[in-house]
Amino acid sequence: MSDPFKSLVSTLESRFSGIAAKSLSGVPSELGTITGSGVKLDSFKYEIPDYYVAEWMAELELPAFSLIGTMIAPVDAAGNPTGGGAPSQRTRFDFDETKIGEVRLNWSAGIKPGDRVLAVPVNGGKDAVIVCKVVNSGG
């Protein structure tokens, strides 16, 4: 006799997959340009002055790496030398592989007028959510 739970799980997975595909298939996204006072979507006649920016939270994974530099001690809280510290000889700093959780990618602080962006119009086209900055393959 076959396991009825496996059949139920299979049916649910199939249904949810179809629902997700249908819900995303109707989401339009398009290119736009950041202006001095908003965003201008390529297919929309007017500039949208107030737009939203997608917030990206990620886990940052750093491989093991090394940096070469010097040290000065003592320093104050801002890192400025205090008390006549002199730079050390050049030193290699080795860092272990690490993961840093809940890193907020604040790329929106770097977008400026003239930048091309990928946007999703929302609220009947009255607003737009900027998903990311778009650059050509050469950077």
C-alpha positions as CSV (number, residue, x, y, z in Angstrom):
1,M,0.0,0.0,0.0
2,S,1.4,3.4,-0.9
3,D,2.0,6.1,1.7
4,P,-0.9,8.6,1.6
5,F,1.2,11.3,3.2
6,K,3.7,11.2,0.3
7,S,0.8,11.5,-2.1
8,L,-0.5,14.5,-0.2
9,V,2.9,16.2,-0.1
10,S,3.4,15.6,-3.8
11,T,-0.1,17.1,-4.6
12,L,0.6,20.2,-2.3
13,E,4.0,20.8,-3.8
14,S,2.5,20.7,-7.3
15,R,-0.3,23.1,-6.4
16,F,1.9,25.6,-4.6
17,S,4.4,25.5,-7.5
18,G,1.6,26.4,-9.9
19,I,0.2,29.2,-7.6
20,A,3.7,30.7,-7.3
21,A,4.3,30.6,-11.0
22,K,0.9,32.3,-11.7
23,S,1.4,35.0,-9.2
24,L,4.8,36.0,-10.5
25,S,4.0,35.7,-14.2
26,G,1.9,38.8,-14.1
27,V,4.5,41.0,-12.3
28,P,5.8,43.5,-14.8
29,S,9.3,44.8,-14.4
30,E,11.0,47.4,-16.5
31,L,14.0,49.6,-16.9
32,G,14.0,53.1,-15.6
33,T,16.4,56.0,-15.0
34,I,17.0,57.7,-11.7
35,T,16.4,61.5,-12.0
36,G,17.2,64.4,-9.7
37,S,13.8,64.1,-8.2
38,G,12.5,60.6,-8.7
39,V,12.5,57.7,-11.2
40,K,11.4,57.8,-14.9
41,L,10.3,54.4,-16.1
42,D,11.0,53.8,-19.8
43,S,7.3,52.9,-20.6
44,F,5.7,55.6,-18.5
45,K,5.2,59.2,-19.6
46,Y,5.7,60.8,-16.2
47,E,8.4,60.8,-13.5
48,I,7.5,59.0,-10.3
49,P,8.7,61.4,-7.5
50,D,8.4,59.0,-4.6
51,Y,9.7,55.5,-5.2
52,Y,10.5,52.6,-3.0
53,V,13.8,50.7,-2.8
54,A,13.9,47.0,-2.1
55,E,15.9,46.2,1.0
56,W,18.3,43.3,0.8
57,M,19.4,41.4,3.9
58,A,22.1,38.8,3.3
59,E,24.6,36.6,5.0
60,L,28.1,37.7,4.0
61,E,30.6,34.8,3.5
62,L,34.2,35.8,3.5
63,P,36.9,33.3,2.4
64,A,40.2,33.2,4.2
65,F,42.3,36.1,3.0
66,S,45.3,38.3,3.9
67,L,46.1,42.0,3.9
68,I,49.4,43.8,4.2
69,G,49.6,47.0,6.2
70,T,51.1,48.7,9.2
71,M,49.9,49.4,12.7
72,I,50.0,52.4,14.9
73,A,49.4,52.3,18.7
74,P,47.9,53.8,20.7
75,V,44.9,55.4,18.9
76,D,41.7,57.1,20.0
77,A,38.2,55.8,19.4
78,A,38.2,57.3,15.9
79,G,41.6,55.6,15.0
80,N,43.7,58.7,15.2
81,P,47.2,58.2,16.7
82,T,47.7,59.5,20.2
83,G,50.8,59.8,22.4
84,G,53.5,59.7,19.7
85,G,52.8,56.3,18.2
86,A,55.0,55.4,15.2
87,P,53.9,53.1,12.3
88,S,55.1,49.5,12.6
89,Q,57.0,47.6,9.9
90,R,54.9,46.3,7.1
91,T,52.9,43.4,8.5
92,R,50.7,40.7,7.0
93,F,47.2,40.3,8.6
94,D,45.6,36.9,8.1
95,F,41.9,36.5,8.4
96,D,40.0,33.2,8.7
97,E,37.0,32.2,6.7
98,T,33.9,33.7,8.3
99,K,30.2,34.3,7.9
100,I,28.5,37.6,9.0
101,G,24.7,37.3,9.4
102,E,22.1,40.0,8.8
103,V,24.2,42.3,6.6
104,R,22.0,45.1,5.1
105,L,23.1,45.9,1.5
106,N,22.5,49.6,1.3
107,W,23.1,50.0,-2.4
108,S,20.3,52.6,-2.5
109,A,22.7,55.1,-0.9
110,G,24.9,54.8,-4.0
111,I,22.3,55.3,-6.7
112,K,22.4,58.7,-8.4
113,P,20.7,60.6,-11.2
114,G,21.4,59.0,-14.5
115,D,21.7,55.5,-13.1
116,R,19.7,52.8,-14.9
117,V,17.5,50.6,-12.6
118,L,15.2,47.7,-12.7
119,A,11.8,48.6,-11.3
120,V,8.4,47.0,-10.6
121,P,5.4,49.3,-10.9
122,V,2.9,49.0,-8.1
123,N,-0.3,50.7,-7.0
124,G,-1.6,50.9,-10.5
125,G,1.6,52.4,-11.8
126,K,1.5,55.3,-9.3
127,D,4.6,54.0,-7.4
128,A,7.6,51.9,-8.3
129,V,9.8,49.6,-6.3
130,I,13.5,49.8,-7.4
131,V,14.8,46.3,-7.3
132,C,18.4,46.9,-8.3
133,K,20.8,49.0,-10.3
134,V,21.5,47.8,-13.8
135,V,24.9,48.1,-15.6
136,N,26.2,46.8,-18.9
137,S,28.4,43.7,-18.9
138,G,31.5,45.9,-18.9
139,G,30.6,47.3,-15.5
